[in-house]
C-alpha cells in the first residue's frame, strides 16, 4: 500500500491524498459506505460503483464470521469474490460489535468471549484469532483488535483498557507478520488509537501507535455519545501526533458536519452507518440541508431530491414520489433514499478534496457546515 499527500489547505490541517491498494486507488479524503455483512444495505454493487461512485467499502469481521462463515468466504476466494466488489475493502475487527454486546461478553487478557446475537452460541475473539479471520475474509485494510470504551468512562478503566489494547496490538502485529495472505495480494494492518476523552491517554496511545510503523492508523472510541467538541479536541490532538505520511482513519464518524470538521483537523478516511440507516427512516442529507421526506410538506413537491447531485436517483426521482414510497413501506423507497444519501456523502468528500486542492477549503467549510445542519 502506498499513500501520497498531494495538497494541503492553507487555512486548516486538511489534506488531499492518493492511497493505492491491491484492488485500486482511493482519493482522500474519502467516505467508506458500511457493508456490514458483505452488503451495503439496500444498495447493489453496480449502483455503488456507477452512481454513488464509492471507492472502498467496509465489511465487518464479527458479522461475516457468524454469517456466512469463514468456510464459505474462503471457498469463494475471499469477500471480493463472494460479493462481486472488485475495489478496495476494509474490515473492522469486530471490537466495536463486541463493545455493543456488553450484556453477553466477558473481556479477559486472552481475548473476548461473547454469545452470538443470532443463536446464542459462545465464541472467543483473540487478537491472533481476529487476524486469522481477517486473513480469510481477505480485505485490503484490516483493523487491529481493540476494546472500544464507552462514554462516559472512568479514568482508571480507560487506562487499563488502553494498556490491554496496546498489548493486544503487539499480538496482532506478531500474528499478521508471521502469516501470509491467502489470496495473493497484500493486506495492511491499521492500529487503533484509544484512550476515551482523556488527553494524556490519547497522547500516550497515539505515540505508541505511531511507533508501530504500520501502513496507516485509525482513531477509535469516538462518536460513542460524547459532545462533538470533545470529539474534535481528541481528534486534533491525535492527528498532530500520528505520522503525516500515513492515512488517518476516524472510525464511525459521522454527520456531514462532523466529517467536514474532522477533515479540517487532518483526517483522511471516514465510515458511518448514518447515511443508510437514516435513509431507511426517511431522513435525507442534501446539499441544502436535512430533509425529513416523510413530512407532509413534501407530499406535492415534484422537484428532484437534490438537483445539485449527479447521482441518478437524486435527480431522477421527486421528493413527493420518495415520500409516497416511504409512507407505503415500499422497498424501493429504502433503496432510493439510501443510494441518495450515499451519493451525497461521496459528493461531499469529493467536493472537499477539490476545495483543499484549490486552497479554499476553510472558507467553503464554514459556509457548508452551517448549510448542512439546517432542517428544511
C-alpha positions as CSV (number, residue, x, y, z in Angstrom):
1,X,0.0,0.0,0.0
2,X,1.2,3.5,-0.9
3,X,0.0,6.9,0.4
4,X,0.9,10.2,-1.0
5,X,-0.3,13.6,0.3
6,X,-0.8,15.7,-2.8
7,X,-2.1,19.0,-1.4
8,X,-2.6,20.9,1.9
9,X,-5.3,23.5,2.6
10,X,-3.7,26.8,3.6
11,X,-6.2,27.7,6.3
12,X,-6.7,24.3,8.1
13,X,-4.9,21.0,8.5
14,X,-6.9,19.4,5.7
15,X,-5.0,17.4,3.1
16,X,-5.8,15.7,-0.2
17,X,-4.1,12.3,-0.7
18,X,-3.8,9.3,-3.0
19,X,-4.0,5.8,-1.4
20,X,-3.1,2.8,-3.6
21,X,-4.2,-0.7,-2.7
22,X,-4.1,-4.1,-4.4
23,X,-7.7,-3.5,-5.5
24,X,-7.3,0.0,-6.8
25,X,-6.7,3.6,-5.8
26,X,-8.6,5.8,-3.3
27,X,-8.6,9.6,-3.4
28,X,-8.7,11.1,0.1
29,X,-10.5,12.5,2.0
30,X,-12.9,9.6,1.5
31,X,-16.1,8.3,2.9
32,X,-16.5,4.5,3.0
33,X,-20.0,3.0,2.8
34,X,-20.6,0.4,5.5
35,X,-21.3,-3.1,4.1
36,X,-21.5,-4.9,7.5
37,X,-22.5,-8.4,6.3
38,X,-21.0,-8.2,2.8
39,X,-23.6,-5.8,1.5
40,X,-24.3,-2.1,1.8
41,X,-28.0,-2.2,2.9
42,X,-30.4,-1.6,0.1
43,X,-27.7,-0.6,-2.5
44,X,-26.3,-3.0,-5.0
45,X,-22.7,-3.2,-6.1
46,X,-23.4,-1.8,-9.5
47,X,-25.1,1.3,-8.1
48,X,-22.3,1.7,-5.6
49,X,-19.8,1.9,-8.4
50,X,-21.7,3.8,-11.1
51,X,-24.0,6.2,-9.3
52,X,-22.7,6.5,-5.7
53,X,-19.1,6.3,-7.0
54,X,-17.8,4.5,-3.9
55,X,-14.1,3.8,-4.0
56,X,-13.9,1.5,-1.0
57,X,-16.5,-0.3,1.2
58,X,-16.4,-1.9,4.7
59,X,-17.1,-5.4,5.9
60,X,-17.4,-6.5,9.5
61,X,-15.4,-9.3,11.0
62,X,-18.0,-10.1,13.7
63,X,-20.9,-10.4,11.3
64,X,-19.1,-12.1,8.5
65,X,-17.6,-14.6,10.9
66,X,-21.1,-15.6,12.1
67,X,-22.7,-15.4,8.6
68,X,-22.0,-16.7,6.0
69,X,-19.0,-18.1,7.9
70,X,-15.3,-18.3,7.1
71,X,-15.5,-21.6,5.2
72,X,-17.9,-20.2,2.7
73,X,-15.9,-17.0,2.3
74,X,-12.6,-18.9,1.8
75,X,-14.2,-21.3,-0.7
76,X,-15.4,-18.3,-2.7
77,X,-11.9,-16.9,-2.7
78,X,-12.5,-14.1,-0.2
79,X,-15.0,-11.4,0.3
80,X,-14.2,-9.6,-3.0
81,X,-15.1,-12.7,-5.0
82,X,-18.0,-13.6,-2.8
83,X,-19.8,-10.2,-3.1
84,X,-18.5,-9.2,-6.5
85,X,-16.9,-6.0,-5.3
86,X,-13.6,-5.6,-7.2
87,X,-12.5,-2.3,-5.5
88,X,-10.8,-2.0,-2.0
89,X,-12.4,-3.4,1.1
90,X,-11.7,-2.6,4.8
91,X,-12.7,-4.9,7.6
92,X,-13.5,-3.7,11.1
93,X,-12.0,-6.1,13.7
94,X,-15.3,-6.7,15.5
95,X,-14.1,-4.8,18.5
96,X,-17.0,-2.3,18.3
97,X,-19.6,-5.0,17.9
98,X,-18.2,-6.8,21.0
99,X,-18.4,-3.5,22.8
100,X,-22.1,-3.2,21.9
101,X,-22.8,-6.7,23.2
102,X,-22.0,-5.6,26.8
103,X,-24.6,-7.9,28.3
104,X,-23.3,-11.1,26.8
105,X,-19.5,-10.7,26.6
106,X,-16.5,-11.1,29.0
107,X,-13.2,-9.3,28.4
108,X,-10.0,-11.0,29.6
109,X,-6.3,-10.8,28.6
110,X,-6.7,-13.8,26.3
111,X,-9.5,-12.0,24.4
112,X,-13.3,-11.6,24.5
113,X,-15.8,-14.4,24.9
114,X,-19.3,-13.5,23.6
115,X,-22.5,-15.0,22.6
116,X,-23.8,-14.8,19.1
117,X,-26.8,-12.4,18.6
118,X,-28.1,-14.9,16.1
119,X,-28.3,-18.2,18.1
120,X,-26.7,-17.6,21.4
121,X,-23.7,-19.8,20.7
122,X,-20.4,-19.0,22.5
123,X,-17.3,-17.7,20.8
124,X,-13.9,-16.3,21.5
125,X,-12.2,-13.4,19.7
126,X,-8.5,-13.1,20.5
127,X,-6.0,-10.8,18.8
128,X,-4.5,-13.8,16.9
129,X,-7.8,-15.2,16.0
130,X,-9.1,-11.9,14.6
131,X,-6.0,-11.6,12.4
132,X,-6.6,-15.2,11.1
133,X,-10.3,-14.4,10.5
134,X,-9.4,-11.2,8.5
135,X,-6.9,-13.2,6.5
136,X,-9.7,-15.5,5.4
137,X,-12.1,-12.6,4.7
138,X,-9.4,-11.1,2.5
139,X,-9.8,-7.3,3.0
140,X,-7.2,-4.9,1.7
141,X,-7.1,-3.0,5.0
142,X,-7.7,-4.8,8.3
143,X,-8.1,-3.4,11.8
144,X,-6.3,-4.4,15.0
145,X,-8.4,-6.0,17.7
146,X,-9.1,-3.4,20.5
147,X,-11.6,-2.5,23.2
148,X,-13.8,0.4,22.5
149,X,-14.5,2.0,25.8
150,X,-17.9,3.6,26.5
151,X,-18.6,7.3,27.2
152,X,-18.6,8.5,29.9
153,X,-15.8,6.3,31.2
154,X,-13.8,6.4,34.4
155,X,-10.2,7.2,34.0
156,X,-8.8,4.1,35.7
157,X,-10.9,1.9,33.4
158,X,-9.9,3.8,30.3
159,X,-6.2,3.4,31.3
160,X,-6.4,-0.3,32.0
161,X,-8.4,-0.8,28.8
162,X,-5.8,1.2,26.8
163,X,-2.9,-0.8,28.2
164,X,-4.7,-4.1,27.2
165,X,-5.5,-2.7,23.7
166,X,-1.8,-1.9,23.2
167,X,-0.8,-5.4,24.4
168,X,-3.4,-6.9,22.0
169,X,-1.9,-4.8,19.2
170,X,1.5,-6.3,19.7
171,X,-0.1,-9.7,19.4
172,X,-2.0,-8.7,16.3
173,X,1.2,-7.5,14.6
174,X,3.2,-10.6,15.6
175,X,0.4,-12.9,14.2
176,X,-0.1,-11.0,11.0
177,X,3.6,-10.7,10.3
178,X,4.1,-14.4,10.8
179,X,1.4,-15.4,8.4
180,X,0.8,-15.0,4.6
181,X,-2.2,-13.6,2.7
182,X,-4.4,-16.3,1.4
183,X,-5.4,-14.8,-1.9
184,X,-2.2,-13.5,-3.4
185,X,-2.4,-9.8,-2.5
186,X,-1.2,-7.6,0.3
187,X,-3.3,-6.9,3.5
188,X,-2.4,-3.9,5.6
189,X,-3.0,-3.6,9.3
190,X,-4.2,-0.3,10.8
191,X,-3.7,0.0,14.6
192,X,-6.4,1.9,16.6
193,X,-5.8,4.8,18.9
194,X,-7.9,4.6,22.1
195,X,-8.0,6.5,25.4
196,X,-11.5,7.7,25.7
197,X,-11.6,11.5,26.1
198,X,-8.6,11.8,28.4
199,X,-5.8,13.9,26.8
200,X,-2.9,12.1,28.4
201,X,-4.2,8.7,27.4
202,X,-4.9,9.7,23.8
203,X,-1.4,11.2,23.6
204,X,0.1,8.1,25.0
205,X,-1.9,5.9,22.6
206,X,-1.1,8.0,19.5
207,X,2.6,7.9,20.3
208,X,2.5,4.1,20.8
209,X,0.5,3.5,17.6
210,X,2.9,5.8,15.6
211,X,5.9,3.8,16.8
212,X,4.5,0.6,15.3
213,X,5.2,1.9,11.7
214,X,2.2,0.3,10.0
215,X,0.8,1.4,6.7
216,X,-2.0,3.5,8.2
217,X,-3.6,4.4,11.5
218,X,-7.1,4.7,13.0
219,X,-8.7,6.7,15.7
220,X,-11.4,4.7,17.6
221,X,-13.6,5.2,20.6
222,X,-15.1,8.5,19.5
223,X,-18.6,9.2,18.3
224,X,-19.9,7.0,21.1
225,X,-22.0,9.7,22.7
226,X,-19.5,12.3,23.7
227,X,-20.2,16.0,22.7
228,X,-18.9,16.9,19.3
229,X,-16.4,19.4,20.7
230,X,-14.8,16.7,22.7
231,X,-14.5,14.5,19.6
232,X,-12.8,17.3,17.7
233,X,-10.4,18.0,20.6
234,X,-9.3,14.4,20.8
235,X,-9.1,14.1,17.0
236,X,-6.9,17.2,16.7
237,X,-4.6,16.0,19.5
238,X,-4.2,12.6,17.9
239,X,-3.8,13.8,14.3
240,X,-0.9,16.1,15.4
241,X,1.0,13.1,16.7
242,X,0.2,10.4,14.1
243,X,2.6,10.3,11.1
244,X,1.9,12.8,8.4
245,X,2.8,10.4,5.6
246,X,0.3,7.7,6.6
247,X,-3.5,7.8,6.1
248,X,-5.6,8.6,9.2
249,X,-9.0,6.9,9.6
250,X,-11.6,8.2,12.1
251,X,-13.9,5.3,12.8
252,X,-17.7,5.5,12.9
253,X,-18.0,9.3,12.1
254,X,-20.5,10.7,11.3
255,X,-22.8,13.5,10.3
256,X,-21.8,15.6,7.2
257,X,-20.8,18.5,9.5
258,X,-18.7,16.0,11.6
259,X,-16.9,14.9,8.5
260,X,-16.0,18.4,7.3
261,X,-14.8,19.5,10.8
262,X,-12.6,16.4,11.1
263,X,-11.2,16.8,7.6
264,X,-10.1,20.2,8.7
265,X,-8.2,18.5,11.6
266,X,-6.3,16.2,9.3
267,X,-8.4,13.1,9.0
268,X,-8.4,11.2,5.6
269,X,-10.9,8.3,5.9
270,X,-14.4,8.0,7.4
271,X,-17.2,5.5,7.7
272,X,-20.6,5.6,9.3
273,X,-24.0,3.7,9.1
274,X,-25.8,7.0,9.4
275,X,-26.5,7.7,5.6
276,X,-28.1,4.3,5.1
277,X,-29.7,3.8,8.5
278,X,-31.3,7.3,8.5
279,X,-32.3,6.9,4.8
280,X,-34.5,3.9,5.7
281,X,-36.4,6.1,8.1
282,X,-36.8,8.9,5.6
283,X,-34.1,11.3,6.6
284,X,-32.2,12.7,3.6
285,X,-28.9,14.6,3.7
286,X,-28.8,17.1,0.8
287,X,-26.6,20.0,-0.4
288,X,-29.1,22.4,1.1
289,X,-29.7,20.8,4.4
290,X,-31.6,17.9,6.1
291,X,-35.0,16.7,4.8
292,X,-37.5,14.5,6.7
293,X,-39.1,13.3,3.5
294,X,-41.9,11.6,5.4
295,X,-43.2,15.1,6.3
296,X,-46.5,16.2,4.7
297,X,-44.8,19.3,3.4
298,X,-43.1,17.2,0.6
299,X,-46.3,15.4,-0.5
300,X,-46.8,17.6,-3.6
301,X,-43.1,18.7,-4.1
302,X,-42.3,17.3,-7.5
303,X,-38.8,18.7,-7.7
304,X,-35.8,16.3,-7.7
305,X,-34.5,15.0,-4.4
306,X,-31.3,17.1,-4.9
307,X,-30.7,18.9,-8.2
308,X,-27.1,19.6,-7.3
309,X,-26.0,16.0,-7.3
310,X,-25.1,13.9,-10.3
311,X,-26.3,10.7,-8.8
312,X,-29.1,9.1,-10.9
313,X,-31.7,8.7,-8.1
314,X,-31.0,12.2,-6.7
315,X,-32.0,13.9,-9.9
316,X,-34.4,11.4,-11.4
317,X,-37.0,10.9,-8.6
318,X,-39.0,13.6,-6.9
319,X,-39.4,14.3,-3.2
320,X,-43.2,13.6,-3.5
321,X,-42.6,10.2,-5.1
322,X,-40.0,9.2,-2.5
323,X,-42.3,10.3,0.3
324,X,-45.1,8.1,-1.1
325,X,-42.7,5.1,-1.2
326,X,-41.5,5.6,2.3
327,X,-45.1,6.0,3.6
328,X,-46.1,2.9,1.7
329,X,-43.2,1.0,3.1
330,X,-42.1,0.0,-0.4
331,X,-38.6,-1.5,-0.6
332,X,-37.8,0.9,-3.5
333,X,-38.1,3.8,-1.0
334,X,-35.3,2.5,1.2
335,X,-33.2,1.8,-2.0
336,X,-33.7,5.3,-3.4
337,X,-33.1,7.1,-0.1
338,X,-30.0,5.0,0.8
339,X,-28.5,5.5,-2.6
340,X,-29.2,9.2,-2.5
341,X,-27.6,9.7,0.9
342,X,-24.5,7.7,0.0
343,X,-24.3,9.7,-3.3
344,X,-24.4,12.9,-1.2
345,X,-21.7,11.7,1.2
346,X,-19.4,10.8,-1.6
347,X,-20.1,14.1,-3.3
348,X,-19.3,15.9,-0.1
349,X,-15.8,14.4,0.4
350,X,-15.1,14.8,-3.3
351,X,-16.0,18.5,-3.2
352,X,-13.9,18.9,0.0
353,X,-11.0,17.4,-1.9
354,X,-11.4,19.9,-4.7
355,X,-11.5,22.8,-2.2
356,X,-8.4,21.5,-0.5
357,X,-6.5,21.4,-3.8
358,X,-7.7,24.9,-4.6
359,X,-6.7,26.2,-1.2
360,X,-10.3,27.4,-0.5
361,X,-11.4,24.6,1.9
362,X,-11.6,26.7,5.1
363,X,-14.0,29.3,3.7
364,X,-16.1,26.7,1.9
365,X,-16.3,24.6,5.0
366,X,-17.6,27.5,7.1
367,X,-20.5,28.0,4.7
368,X,-21.2,24.3,4.1
369,X,-21.3,23.3,7.8
370,X,-24.0,25.9,8.6
371,X,-26.0,24.9,5.5
372,X,-25.7,21.1,6.1
373,X,-27.1,21.4,9.6
374,X,-30.3,23.2,8.6
375,X,-33.6,21.3,8.8
376,X,-35.6,22.0,5.6
